[in-house]
Amino acid sequence: MKLEQIIGRNIKYWRGIRRMSLTTLSTKTQIPKDELKSFEMGLERPKPEHLLKLCENLNVHIRELLNEK
């Protein structure tokens, strides 16, 4: 599986665990909703600064987004 797909799957997983909508995550991270959707679909790899914002707002360590489960 490609890294983009792993990260996307993990973002979606943790967003679900935190019961957070795409709109809410977008607002909190200031990452456009369409871009977040592209991350979750594995179409785009988040920039490092986006990964940090996502980790901070999903309250997870970066390895939780990068590691395949």
MIPAKE-963942 format. One line per field, with one value per residue: x, y, z of N, C-alpha, C in turn; residue in three letters. Coordinates in nm, 3 decimals. Each point is the difference from the previous one (the first is absolute). Layout:
BEGIN
n.px = c(X | ...)
n.py = c(Y | ...)
n.pz = c(Z | ...)
ca.px = c(X | ...)
ca.py = c(Y | ...)
ca.pz = c(Z | ...)
c.px = c(X | ...)
c.py = c(Y | ...)
c.pz = c(Z | ...)
rest = c(ALA | ...)
***
This chain:
BEGIN
n.px = c(0.085 | -0.039 | 0.103 | -0.036 | -0.013 | 0.118 | 0.058 | -0.056 | 0.029 | 0.120 | 0.004 | -0.054 | 0.085 | 0.103 | -0.036 | -0.021 | 0.115 | 0.045 | -0.078 | 0.091 | -0.079 | -0.004 | -0.119 | -0.021 | 0.051 | -0.069 | -0.100 | 0.018 | 0.022 | -0.106 | -0.031 | -0.006 | -0.130 | 0.006 | 0.093 | -0.072 | -0.102 | 0.083 | 0.033 | -0.124 | -0.014 | 0.110 | -0.061 | 0.015 | 0.129 | -0.039 | 0.012 | 0.129 | -0.021 | -0.057 | 0.100 | 0.080 | -0.069 | 0.004 | 0.128 | 0.025 | -0.077 | 0.064 | 0.095 | 0.084 | 0.086 | 0.099 | 0.057 | -0.103 | 0.051 | 0.125 | -0.037 | 0.029 | -0.133)
n.py = c(-0.118 | 0.101 | 0.080 | 0.056 | -0.126 | -0.031 | 0.114 | -0.010 | -0.128 | 0.036 | 0.099 | -0.075 | -0.096 | 0.083 | 0.051 | -0.124 | -0.041 | 0.113 | -0.072 | 0.020 | 0.094 | -0.018 | 0.055 | -0.071 | -0.110 | 0.032 | 0.030 | -0.109 | -0.066 | 0.064 | -0.128 | 0.041 | -0.003 | 0.058 | 0.071 | 0.016 | 0.019 | 0.077 | 0.050 | 0.006 | 0.048 | 0.049 | 0.110 | 0.056 | 0.030 | 0.004 | 0.132 | 0.007 | 0.125 | -0.063 | -0.087 | 0.102 | 0.076 | -0.102 | -0.026 | 0.128 | 0.009 | -0.107 | 0.072 | -0.014 | -0.098 | 0.061 | -0.087 | 0.053 | 0.103 | -0.030 | -0.068 | -0.106 | -0.012)
n.pz = c(0.000 | -0.076 | 0.029 | -0.115 | -0.040 | 0.052 | -0.036 | -0.119 | 0.000 | 0.044 | -0.088 | -0.093 | 0.034 | 0.019 | -0.116 | -0.040 | 0.051 | -0.051 | -0.083 | -0.096 | -0.043 | -0.131 | 0.010 | 0.109 | -0.055 | -0.106 | 0.077 | 0.072 | -0.115 | -0.045 | -0.019 | -0.128 | 0.011 | -0.120 | 0.059 | 0.111 | -0.082 | -0.070 | 0.119 | 0.044 | -0.123 | 0.057 | -0.041 | 0.120 | 0.006 | 0.127 | -0.007 | 0.035 | -0.040 | -0.103 | -0.010 | 0.027 | -0.085 | -0.085 | 0.029 | -0.003 | -0.107 | -0.044 | 0.061 | -0.103 | 0.026 | -0.061 | 0.081 | 0.070 | -0.064 | 0.034 | 0.108 | -0.073 | 0.009)
ca.px = c(-0.085 | 0.076 | -0.003 | -0.118 | -0.117 | 0.013 | -0.030 | -0.141 | -0.080 | 0.019 | -0.069 | -0.145 | -0.021 | 0.008 | -0.109 | -0.118 | 0.016 | -0.022 | -0.135 | 0.022 | -0.036 | 0.101 | -0.016 | 0.059 | 0.145 | 0.045 | -0.002 | 0.102 | 0.135 | 0.008 | 0.029 | -0.127 | -0.075 | 0.030 | 0.135 | -0.011 | -0.065 | 0.103 | 0.090 | -0.070 | -0.017 | 0.133 | 0.035 | 0.105 | 0.074 | 0.003 | 0.129 | 0.037 | -0.072 | -0.137 | 0.005 | 0.010 | -0.131 | -0.092 | 0.034 | -0.037 | -0.145 | -0.056 | 0.062 | 0.072 | 0.141 | 0.015 | 0.012 | -0.136 | -0.044 | 0.095 | 0.015 | -0.108 | -0.059)
ca.py = c(0.118 | 0.125 | 0.082 | 0.088 | -0.079 | -0.030 | 0.123 | 0.030 | -0.095 | 0.032 | 0.127 | -0.030 | -0.082 | 0.082 | 0.099 | -0.075 | -0.026 | 0.129 | 0.046 | 0.132 | 0.008 | 0.062 | 0.145 | 0.039 | -0.017 | 0.105 | 0.126 | -0.004 | -0.007 | 0.098 | -0.070 | -0.007 | -0.126 | -0.080 | -0.053 | -0.107 | -0.113 | -0.059 | -0.075 | -0.121 | -0.091 | -0.046 | 0.063 | 0.099 | -0.017 | 0.127 | 0.065 | -0.017 | 0.091 | -0.050 | -0.116 | 0.050 | 0.054 | -0.113 | -0.070 | 0.087 | 0.009 | -0.134 | -0.044 | -0.125 | 0.010 | -0.009 | -0.142 | -0.052 | 0.032 | -0.052 | -0.146 | -0.086 | -0.080)
ca.pz = c(0.000 | -0.007 | 0.121 | -0.007 | 0.039 | 0.143 | 0.073 | -0.019 | 0.078 | 0.142 | 0.029 | 0.005 | 0.120 | 0.121 | -0.005 | 0.045 | 0.144 | 0.068 | -0.039 | -0.056 | -0.141 | -0.086 | 0.014 | 0.128 | -0.010 | -0.091 | 0.075 | 0.105 | -0.057 | -0.108 | -0.125 | -0.072 | 0.008 | -0.120 | 0.015 | 0.098 | -0.068 | -0.086 | 0.088 | 0.046 | -0.113 | -0.040 | -0.127 | 0.027 | 0.124 | 0.073 | 0.025 | 0.142 | 0.089 | 0.011 | 0.089 | 0.138 | 0.037 | 0.014 | 0.124 | 0.111 | 0.014 | 0.023 | 0.125 | -0.024 | -0.035 | -0.146 | -0.044 | -0.017 | -0.136 | -0.099 | 0.006 | -0.051 | 0.108)
c.px = c(0.090 | -0.015 | -0.122 | -0.125 | 0.002 | -0.038 | -0.149 | -0.091 | 0.008 | -0.066 | -0.149 | -0.034 | -0.003 | -0.106 | -0.130 | 0.003 | -0.031 | -0.137 | 0.003 | -0.036 | 0.117 | -0.003 | 0.065 | 0.152 | 0.060 | 0.008 | 0.113 | 0.142 | 0.027 | 0.053 | -0.133 | -0.061 | 0.030 | 0.138 | 0.002 | -0.061 | 0.100 | 0.101 | -0.065 | -0.017 | 0.134 | 0.046 | 0.115 | 0.069 | 0.004 | 0.143 | 0.034 | -0.075 | -0.146 | -0.005 | 0.005 | -0.133 | -0.101 | 0.026 | -0.046 | -0.151 | -0.070 | 0.055 | 0.064 | 0.147 | 0.011 | 0.010 | -0.138 | -0.054 | 0.087 | 0.009 | -0.123 | -0.050 | -0.030)
c.py = c(0.124 | 0.080 | 0.092 | -0.073 | -0.033 | 0.123 | 0.032 | -0.088 | 0.034 | 0.132 | -0.028 | -0.081 | 0.087 | 0.108 | -0.066 | -0.027 | 0.127 | 0.060 | 0.143 | -0.002 | 0.059 | 0.152 | 0.048 | -0.010 | 0.108 | 0.135 | 0.005 | 0.006 | 0.111 | -0.062 | -0.011 | -0.141 | -0.091 | -0.063 | -0.114 | -0.125 | -0.071 | -0.079 | -0.133 | -0.102 | -0.054 | 0.059 | 0.098 | -0.035 | 0.136 | 0.053 | -0.020 | 0.092 | -0.040 | -0.121 | 0.045 | 0.056 | -0.112 | -0.075 | 0.079 | -0.001 | -0.134 | -0.060 | -0.139 | 0.030 | -0.021 | -0.144 | -0.064 | 0.030 | -0.066 | -0.152 | -0.073 | -0.086 | -0.140)
c.pz = c(0.000 | 0.129 | 0.003 | 0.048 | 0.149 | 0.083 | -0.009 | 0.082 | 0.150 | 0.040 | 0.017 | 0.126 | 0.125 | 0.003 | 0.048 | 0.149 | 0.080 | -0.031 | -0.053 | -0.148 | -0.079 | 0.015 | 0.129 | -0.006 | -0.090 | 0.073 | 0.103 | -0.056 | -0.102 | -0.129 | -0.073 | 0.002 | -0.120 | 0.007 | 0.101 | -0.062 | -0.092 | 0.082 | 0.038 | -0.111 | -0.051 | -0.132 | 0.014 | 0.130 | 0.072 | 0.014 | 0.147 | 0.096 | 0.017 | 0.093 | 0.146 | 0.049 | 0.023 | 0.131 | 0.122 | 0.023 | 0.016 | 0.129 | -0.014 | -0.028 | -0.150 | -0.048 | -0.020 | -0.139 | -0.106 | -0.004 | -0.052 | 0.114 | -0.046)
rest = c(MET | LYS | LEU | GLU | GLN | ILE | ILE | GLY | ARG | ASN | ILE | LYS | TYR | TRP | ARG | GLY | ILE | ARG | ARG | MET | SER | LEU | THR | THR | LEU | SER | THR | LYS | THR | GLN | ILE | PRO | LYS | ASP | GLU | LEU | LYS | SER | PHE | GLU | MET | GLY | LEU | GLU | ARG | PRO | LYS | PRO | GLU | HIS | LEU | LEU | LYS | LEU | CYS | GLU | ASN | LEU | ASN | VAL | HIS | ILE | ARG | GLU | LEU | LEU | ASN | GLU | LYS)
***
